[in-house]
């Protein structure tokens, strides 16, 4: 989906990876159609939506896209098909978009030798090298406020540092308890709870990697299944205190004393 809206960088070196929200287009195709019109007078290098492992490519990285005013010559830029007014729950509902963005950030950082570091507004406008949002560019970059105050940039950069995807926890060496606690959730998945080599408590769902449940607990004594993938784990701490932790699928609450 190439855009005709680009020009030469004029010899400027790219030092910024800039993240934007599209503020209207909800897919990379509709965003590409908008950038494909010369009458729009704007463009970006790439776009991200909820299509797995896919970004829209509109302007080649060696060319200057037109989306951040004076910052354009030194920036490579992506538009998320999202809105700056989104809150945390809105962003949380689009993990694939965030992952696509992270993968793209990792690729561009590698291509230009830019550190995957979050820049402050002062750093972004003052010659710093790294990643920023459009609002960090201030009036110099056009005076916009995207990607908004709730945008999870730290999460995106953490994924980018790992190659653009969440890194799974390494499967720990686990030792089965004499009588491991088990349950089958309402989706038919088998959960097993283990004691690790240092007494810590781990959980495993089917054949997925095991993960620690944290907290100062060791022996799981009961797992009570509930509706809609919910269940409660009960475990003793070394001091004999009984604790519980509630789960809904893979979303775990905090331990609390019973």
Phi, psi and omega in degrees: 000068183289147176253142175278357186267084178203169177204181181287150174283353177064029179087358181289142178272137179284126179232352183237138166252115189248132180255135181231164164249142188286335177060043176164299180293133182254354177224158179292336178289314179293325176296318178296322178297322178294314179292336182288346179272122179296336181288341179290327177069015180223163178193171171214163181290324186209168176219152180227135173226207185266013176282120185301137172056035184219137167231151172278137179244121188242323180226135179298147186295337180277357179251162181270117172277162186247086182211354183218039172051236185293344180277349185304316183299332186251015187234146164245135200222146179228144176252122172275136180284076190205187183228141179296338180279356180299146174264181181303321181293324178296313179295322181296337179280359182231058182295328181292321177298318179294321179293318177301318179297317180298317179298318179295317177303315180299319180295315182290323177299319178292319183295323185254359182066036181262132178292143178276076184233133177284125181265146169282169177300319180297317180292317182297321182273352187246021176102005180290159179243125181160207185244140178211172173261164182303321183295338179290347182273349176059204180298329178301327180259013176111352175073035179264167183244004177286149019266011178095159186292339181266359182297128185277066184296326179297320177296316180298316182290325175299317177294319181298322179294338178264016179093013175096007178214152177300134180273126180292149174296136175299141181293121184284158169287122183236153178240123181294139173290161181304323178225078184299143178280137181223159168200160175247123182280179187289352176262005179084009180275138182268123178254135177231141182242130187238159168260128180280178185296339178253016179090356182287159185261132178237157175234152175217136177252119183050234182260011180291160177300143177289155178217150182284143176270354177067184180078164182269061179235156182231304188258113173284127184250340181200148173228121184252107180287150178226190181283159172051054175065021180263145170201164181237134178255134176244134183211153177264141168275164180303333180276005178091354180290133177273132180235159178223154177216130184262142178227145170235100188066239179257013180261108186257136171277186180274155172295143173217147181288137180267000000 
